[in-house]
Amino acid sequence: MKLTVFVGGDERLAHRSLHDAVISVLRENGIAGATVTKGVMSYGFNRRVHSDLNEITMENLPLIIEAVDESEKIESVATRIAEILGEHGLVEIHSTAIVESALTIREGCAS
C-alpha cells in the first residue's frame, strides 16, 4: 500500500514544520521508508498559483510525502496523519506494486 500526503511548504504544527511532524509519525510507527519531494508549481482550492518563479508564493510550494509498507500499517498511520493535518493537507492511500530491478531478477535466476 502507498501513502501520499500533500502539505504546503510553510504549514506548521506549533513550532515544527508539518512535513517534519508527518515524517516523525511514519518513523515512530515503523513505516519502511518515506520520501519528501518539493513541488515547483501548484494551485489548490483557491486557484492561486504557487511557483518557484514568484518570490511571494514560493515559500508555500507543495511538499509531497510518499511512503510504502504493508496495508495494515499504512491504513493505521494514515488515520493518525489525517488527524494531525486537519484541514492543512491531503492524505491518499492506494494499492501499489513493487517491481524488482532487472539486475535483481537476473541474479535470482542465475542461482
N, C-alpha and C positions, 0 to 999 in steps of 0.2 A: 504494500500500500504506500502511496506517496502523499505527503502532506505539503501543501503550498500555502504560505502565509504572505499576504501583501500588507505592508505598512508604509506610511510616509517617513521619509528620512529624518524629519525633525520631530517626530512623535516621541513623547517621553512618558515614563511611568515614574512619578515622583522625581528623583534627580538622576534617573537612569534612562538611557535610550530604550525605546520599546523593543527594537530588534535584539538588543543585548539581553533583555528580560526573556524574550522568546527562546533564544539560544540556551540560556541557563535552564529553562524548564525542560527543553529537549535533552540536554546533558544529564540533568538530575533524574530524568525518567528513563535513562538508559537507551535512548534512541541511537541507532547505529552510527549515524552521521548526518550532518546538515551543512548547507552552503547558503551564504547570504550574497545575493547579486544586486548591484545597484543599477537601476534603470537610467537611461539617458534622456527619455522623453515620456510624458504620460499626461493623461487627463482623467478626471474622475466624475463623480456625480454632478458637480457644479460646472463641468465642461471647461474649466480653466486649465490651459496647457502649462505644464511644468517642463522646463528644458534646461540642459546644462549650458545652453547658449544665452540664457537670461539670468543675470545675477540675482534678481529678485525672487525668482521661483526655483532656482537650482538647489536650494537647501532642502526642499521638500520632495525631491525626486523619490520615486518608489524604491523600496527595498523588498526583494523577493527572497523569502527563506524557504528552502526546499529540503525535505528530509524523507528518507525511505527506511521502512522497517516492516516488521510483521503487522498484520491488520489490527490485532488486539491492542498492540502498543500505540500505534498511530491513532486509532479511534479514541483511546483513553486520553492521550496527550492533547488531541485536537480540541476536546471539550474544555480542558484546562486553559489552553491558549486563547480560545474564543472568550472565556470569562475575563482574562487579563486584558484583551484588546478592547472589549466593549464595542463601541461604535467607531473605533480608531483603526480598523483594519478589516481584512477579509481572510477567512480560513477555508481552504478547499481540501478535500481528501478524495482520492480516486485510485482505482486499481492501476497497477503498473507491472511491467515485466522487466526482469534483469537479463541483459544479453551479455554473455561472456565474450571476451575478446577472441579473435581468431587464433592468436598465439596460445591462449589457454586451452582452446578446443583442440588444436593440433597436438599440444603437449599431452593432453589427456588420451588422444587416440594413439599416440606413439608408444605408450607404456603397456 
